[in-house]
């Protein structure tokens, strides 16, 4: 049963796993994947605090808790049968696409990852 109102109990530090120290390599990888520049020790400390906060999920007792279909536990969700009602429209959809390759849509390039820390340092030196 989901409580009607939020509840909070502080978690003892003894119950948590050891604090995560974020290595320079991990920061570099996260910066490239997420396109976020931590840029300072303060940014890394903020990340470590966020991880520490999430560590509290390790001590949540989920014994006997059934998985939920929805967070709206007090509402009935009517699920329909998963049957095909329309189809055979791939050709028409591909014709209205801007770019296709064989029988696939070609999506525009997504986020372009940041270069590695060493490469960025070399680019900055080169531009000076």
Order of alpha helices (4+ residues) and beta strands (2+ residues): alpha-alpha-alpha-beta-beta-alpha
